[in-house]
Amino acid sequence: RQRYGEITTVEASRGKPPVTQDSVVILDHGDPVMYEEFWRREGDSASILIPAWQTMSYFSNLGGICCFLEPGLEREVRRLHRLVGNAVVDGYHVIVGTGSTQLFQAVLYAISPASDGTPIDVVSPAPYYSCYPVAASFLNSGLYRWGGDANTFAGDDTSCVEVVCSPNNPDGGIRHAVVKSKSSKAIYDFAYYWPQYTPITEAAAHDVMLFTFSKCSGHAGTRLGWALVKDTEVAKKMTKFMELTTIGVSKDSQLRAAKILGAICNGYEQLPSAGQTRSHLFHFARDKMAARWTRLRAAVAASDIFTLPDELSEYCGFFKKTITANPAFAWLRCKKDGIEDLESFLRENKIVTRGGTKFGVDGRVVRVSMVDTDQAFNVFLDRLSTMK
Ligand code: PMP
């Protein structure tokens, strides 16, 4: 047993000031600070201490395909998927990334055909996650470029890369690939395929599946994501991308993520110690999201000017019952005449959201985060319910 003397916890800075009744409420990012309440209650069961002499090497597993992947993280990722039942892990490589944002670039690099000078089109059905067009085009790559709405490629013979986001950011829809051409490839973005957001209906088994720690446990600031990849050559090329861009992924983040994912699994698989209550992250987050959605639907029903997508419900293999979906974003539409730019209208009411045009659709709809603090959500609802 090592002694480390006086250990004090560090205080991380917060990007946003606390929300008051008069302040601007910023809900344009899916900043998952809602989870802080759960992890504060957990105390130290998911905390780690990293002595200054640890995590110094670039490498974690020199014999493995992904040589900077911490074996402990790989173990916990596989364990969590087996617990939740949302993805098949046997026969898949785990590749770690600095958020799934980095992995998205890595997959595009790995699966785009060897360039003959013409970049392959990256498409997704509108409304699509607003970061896809930017990520696919900002480097002006010779390998790939943003190609727009996947629906315009359906049935076409042209090959492309389709990003399938399910449940979809921004509208929460359950999605399957729409592009039919055989030479096309799909990337499944499963950022929200967790039981607090949607019923788990199958263990997904696609060639490339992306997951993010940010939306699973709420630790967006740890900047950690992982890909489950079937093909060994694709896994190797993705690893190469990570080596070329950042020579691997922060080991400190990986160790922290491993500990936290392990704590989530322990909460379900182990009995609590005497005097402690069971720690069930997915139950906490689902209950919280469901309560928020009920209140939001009531406020929208009472208003004359807004609508939301219909509520979806299905049998969930994780909760072992039929549950409603509680998307991480509200896709809020305005039906009032004369409001063509809902983002600006809400901003005048001190609510910052992201407008439909960034998702490839019209401006009468916006995306609103449902995973912010209670204070922000409450002030948002108060303001929404008085708008006429
Ligand atoms: N995909 C989707 C659909 C997302 O909503 C997000 C986060 N907003 C990401 C990927 C990126 O997540 P990360 O924090 O892991 O980079």
Residues whose N, C-alpha, C, O or C-beta is under 5 A from the ligand:
A	BS01	PMP	G30 T98 G99 S100 T101 Y129 C165 N169 D189 A191 T212 S214 L224 G225
